[in-house]
Amino acid sequence: RVPLANHPGMLSTLERVSTLPLSVENRVLRMRLLANLANSDGNKETIFEHSSLLESIMKVATLDKSENAREYAAAVLMDLASHPANQIEMAKIDKVLGTFVKLAIVEDKVETREYAVSGLQNLAFEKQNRRQLVTYGSGVVIEALKKTTSMDANDKTRRRSAGALTNLACDETADLMGKHAGLLKTLAHVSVSDTNDDVQQRATLALTKLSNSITVKMSSWSNLLDALITASQCSVADGIVTAMFRVKTRAEENRTSMANHPRLLETLSRIVLDTPDKASPIAYKDCENVTKAIAHLANDPLNHKVICNKHILAALVHGASLSSPAGSVTRDAAILAMERMAMDHSNRPMMARYPGMLVSIAKATEREMNEELNGVPKSSASGQPRLAKPLLMSLLVAM
C-alpha cells in the first residue's frame, strides 16, 4: 500500500473524485481504494499532508449522494486521525471537526457514524487537542458525543462516543464539560440504563474522570453530585462511583455541601444496607468506600447533627454488624463514624436508643478486647485506635 500511495500521480488522481462527473460506482471504488491506502500507517502522514486531497475527502464525506462513498470518506478521516503525527494539526482544522460532527449526528449508515465518532475519539486522545475540541463551535463536539452516547442505535458507536468523552475529560476541560447542558445527567443515565455493559462502564468512567476534576467552587458541582447519586446504581461500575464519594468527602471543603445535598445521605445508606453479610468482593468494596465516606463527613463538626438521622444510623449499624472477615474495614469505619457523631452530646440519646446500635458497638468492644488480649497492637486492618468501649460507655450514660 505504501508504494502504491507514493506512485507518481496516484493521490492527485484520487483527489479528483469530488470534482469529476464520475458514476456512483466509480466514486465509491476510488474512495474505497483511498480508504485501503489510509488504513496503512505508512500512508497516513502522506495523505494528510496532501491538503487538496484532504479537502476532497471532506467534500465527499459531507456532500456526496452515495452513502457508501460517504462511509469510505469517513473511514479515511478516522484513520488519518489515528496517527499521532496528524492529530494536533487535524484538530486545528475546523472543517475536519465539523465533518466529524455532521457525520456522527445525521448519517443513516451505522458504519459511517461509528467512523466519525471514532475519529473524534482519536483526536481527543492527544492532550493538546482537548480544549480545542471542547470549545469548538461553542460545544458542538460535546453535544454530538452526548447525543451519540445516549441515542445511537449501535453499541460500538455509543461505546466509542463515551470513550471520546473520557479522553476529553481533564483538569483543563472539566469546568466547560461540567457546565455543558445535560452532559453529566446523560452520562449518569447511560451508566445505569444502557443495554450494553461496556457502554455502561465507559459512561461511568467518563463521569468519574470528570468528577476528579470538578470542584465544589464550580457551578456544575451540584449537578455532579446528582449524577453520582444516579450512577451509584450502575451494576457494572466495579467500585469507581463509590470510590468517588470517598475521594470527594476526603476534602474538607466538600463535606458540608455533600452532607446537605438532597438524596446523597440516603444513597450512601442504601449502598451499605444493600450489602449482605456474605457479599461479593465488589459489593464489599462499595460498602467500604461508602462507610469511609460517611466517616469523612462525620469528621466535620458542622455535619454531626445533619448526618445523625435514621438513614445513616441504619447504615452504620449494618456496617458495624458485618461478621465476615472481608467486612473488617467497613466495621472499623462504621465505629469511627459513630464515635465522631457522638462527639456532639445532643446526638447521643438518639444514637443510644436506635435499634441495634448498642448491640453492634458491644460486639465491636468484644472484638477489640480479644485483639488486645491476643497482643494485637491496634484495631484490625485499619490501624485506628480502639474506640468501641469508650463509645459504648458514652451512649449508655446518655440513655
N, C-alpha and C positions, 0 to 999 in steps of 0.2 A: 504493500500500500504506500509506503514512503516513496519508493522510486516512481510510482505512478503519479502521486501528487506533485512531485518535483519535475515531471516530464514537461518540457517546454510547451507552453500554451494550454496545459490541462486546466488549471484553475481559472484562467481567463475565459476559456470556453464554457466552463460550468457557470461562471458569473453571469453569462447572458441568458440564463434560464428565466430570469424575471422580466426580460425585455423583448426576447424574440417571440414571434407568434407561433409558438410550438403547440402541438396537440397535448391533451391531458396526459396521455401515455408517455410521451417524450419528456414532459416536465417532471413527471413522477420518477421516471428512470434516472434522469440527471440528478434529482435530489437524493434518490436512493444511493447512487454512486457517491455523491458528496458525503452522505451520512456514513457510508462504509469507510471512506477516507478519514473522516473526522474521528472515527472510533479508534484510530491508531494514535498512540501517544506521540509518535514521531512526527505526526502531521498537524497537531493541534495549534502549535505556535505559528506554523507556516500559514495555515488557513486564516487564523485570526489576524495576522499581520497584513493579509491581502484585504485592505479596508473596503475596497469596492465590492469584493465577494461577500464580505460580512453584511454590507448594505443590501445586497441582492438576496441573501438568505432571509434577512428580516422582512423584506418586502414579500417574499413568498409566504413566510410564516403568518403574516397578518392579512394579506390581500388575495392570495391565490384561491380560486374557487374549488380546487381539488383538496379534499380533506386529507388524502394520502400525501400530497405534496407538502401540505402544512405540517403533517406529522413528521416527515423526514427533516423538514427545516427545523422543527423544534428539537429533534434528536441531535442535529448538528450543533445547535446553540448549547444544548445541555452538555455535550461532550467538550466543546470549547471551554465552557465554564468550569469543567472538572480539572483543567490543567492549572496548577499553581502559578505558572508564569503568566497566565492570561487573566487571572481573577481580579486583580486590582484595577487594571485598565478597563476590563469589561464592565465592572461595576460603576465606572465613571461615565459610561455611555448611557444617557437617559433612554435612548431608543431601545437598547437591549433590555433594560428593566421594564419599560413599557410593553415590549413584546411579550416577555415572560408573563407579566400580569394579565394581559389580554388573553393569551392562550390558556392560562390557568383557570380563568373565570368563564369565558364564553364558548370555548371549544366543546363540541359534542363528542368528539372521539376520545375515548378513555386514555389511550396511549399518549396523545398529544398533551393532554392536561398533565399527565404524570411526568412527561419530559420537561414541561415548563416549570412545574413545581420543583423537580429535581435540579433544574438549572439554578433556581433561586437558592436552593439548599447548598449547592456547590459554591455559589458566590458568597453566601453567608458564612461559610467555613473560614474564610480569610478574615482575621480580626480587624484589619484596617477597613474592611468593607461594611462593617456592621452599622455604624452610624449613618453611612451613606444610604444603605438600603432602608433603614428605619425612617429616615427623614424624606426620602424621595417621594415627590408628589403629595406632600402632606399626609404621608402614611398609607399610600395605596398598596404598597407591598405587604404591609402588615394586615391590611384589610383583606387583601386577596388570600393570604395564608390563613387568616381567621376563618374565612368562608370555606376554603377547601378543606381545612381541618375538620370542620363541623358538618359540612354538607355534601362533599364529593361522594359519589356512589362507589368509588374504587378504593379498596383498603390500602393499596400501596400509595396512592396519591395522598390520602389522609395521613398515613404514617410519615411520608416524606415531608409533608407540609408541617406537621408537628415537629419533625426533626429540624426543619429550617428555622422555626421559631425558637427552638432550643439553641441553635447555633447563634442566633441574633441576640439572645439574652446575655447581657453582661453589665458591669457597673456603669458603663458609658451610655447604654441604651435603656436601662431599666425604668427610669422615670418616664421617658417617652412611651415605652411599650405599656407600662402600667396605666398610663392615662388614656391609652387608645380605647375608644368606646367598645365595651363588651368583650375585650380580649381575655381578661382574667376569668370572667364568668364563663366564657366559651371553653377555655382550657379545662376549667373545673368540671363543666358539664360533660365534655368529651371523656374526661378521665373516669367518669362514673358510668356513662350511658352508652358509649360506643360499643358496637357489637364485636369488635376485634381487640383482643388482649394487647397486641403490640401497639395499636393506636392509643389505647388507654395509657399504657406505660409511657409512650412518647409524650403524650399530652401532660401527664403528671410530671415528667422530667422537665418539660418546658416551664411548667408552673413553678416548680420548686427552684429551678435555676433563676427565674425572675425573683422569687422570694428572697433568695440570698442577697440580692442587691437592692431591693426595695426597703426603705427605712421608714420609721414612724413619722418623720418630718415630711414625707412625700404625700401628695394629695391622693395617691392610689392606695394608701395604707389600709384604709377601711375595706376597700374592695378586695384587697389581697386577703385579709382575714376571712371575709365572706367566701372567697374562692377556696381557701384552705379548708374551711369548715365543710364545704361541699365535697371537695376532693378526698377528705378523710374517709369517705365511704367507698373509695376505689378498692376493689378486691385484689388488684394485682400491683399495688404500689410498692410492695417489698419494704415497707417501713419508712420510705423517704418523706411522706407527708407528716407523719407523727414526729419524725426527726426534725422537721422544720419547726413544729410547735416548740420542741425542746430548745432548739437553737435560738429562736426568737425570744423566748421567755428568759433566756440566759442574760440578755442585755437589759440592764436596769431601766433604761429609758422606755422600754416597751411594755413593762409589766402592768402599769396602771391601765393603760389603754386596752391591753388584751383582757385583763380581768373584767373590764366593764363592757367588752364588746358583746353585742347580742348573740346568744346561742353558743358562744365559744366554751364557756364552762360546762354547759350541758353536753357539748360534743366531746370534750375531754372525758367527762364522766362516762358517757356511753361507751367509748372505746375500752375503758377499763372494765366496765361491767359486762361487756360482751366477751371478755376473755375468760374461758373456763379454766379450772384448775389444771387440767391436762390439755394444754393447747399446743399448737404448732410453734416452732421457733419464731416464725414471723409474727404470730399473734402475741407471743411473749415480748418480742422486741417493741411492737406497737404499744403494748401496755406499759412497758418500762419507760419508753420515751415520754408517754403522756403523764405518767406518775411523776417523773422528774420535772416535767413542765409545770405541773401543779405545785411541786415543791419550790420551784423557782418563783412562781407567782406569790407563794406564801412568804417568800423572803423579803417582800416589801410590806412594811407595816401598814401602808395605806390600803392594802388588799385584804387584810385579815378579816374584816367584817364582811366584805363583799363575797369572798370565797367560802365563808362558813355558811354554806347552805346545804339543803338536803341532797342535791346532786353530787357535790364534791364530797360530802361526808360519806355518802353511799359508796362512791368510788374508792375512797381511802380505806374504808372498812374492808371492802372486797379485795383491794390490793394487798393490804396488810395480812389478810387471811389466806393467801395462796400458800398451799402446802408443798408444792413441787419444788425441788432444788433449783429448777430453772427460774422460779419466781423470786429468788432471794434478793435481787437488786430492786425489784418492784416493792417487795415488803419493806426494805430499808428506806426507800424513797417515800413510801406512804407514811411510815412512822415519823420521818423527818418533817414532812409536810404538816402532820398533826401537831408535832412539837412546836413548829413555828406559828401555827394558827393559835395554839394555846397560850402564846405569849400575850395575847390580848385577853385579859382576865374575863372580859364580858362574854367571850366565846365559850368559856369552859363549861358553864351549866348546860348549854345546848349540846356540846360535844359529849359530855358525860352521860347524858340521857339518850343519846342517839342509839338505836338498836344495834347491838353487836360491837359498838365502839370499845367499850371496856374489855370485852372478851378478846378482841383482836389485839389490843395492847397488852393484855395479860399474857397471851401466848407469845408475843414478842419479848416480854420480860423474861419468860421462861427460857426462850431460845438464847437470850443474851446471858442469862445466868449459867446455862450449860456451857456456853462458849468460854465464859470466864473460868468456870471450874476446870475446863479442859485446857486452860492455858492459852486460849486464843487471845492475842493482844487487843484486837479491835473487832467491831461487829462485822462479820461475814465478808462478802465480796466488796462492799462499798468503802470499807475503811472508816466509816463515820463513827463518832463516839456512841457509847451505849446510852440511848435516850429513852427507852421504853419505861423503865422503872420510875424515874422522876416524872415523866409524863403521866403515868398511871396515878401516882400519888397526888399530882396537882388536880386531876379530874375528880378523884374520889373526894378530895377536900371540898371541891366546888359543888358537889351534889347536896 
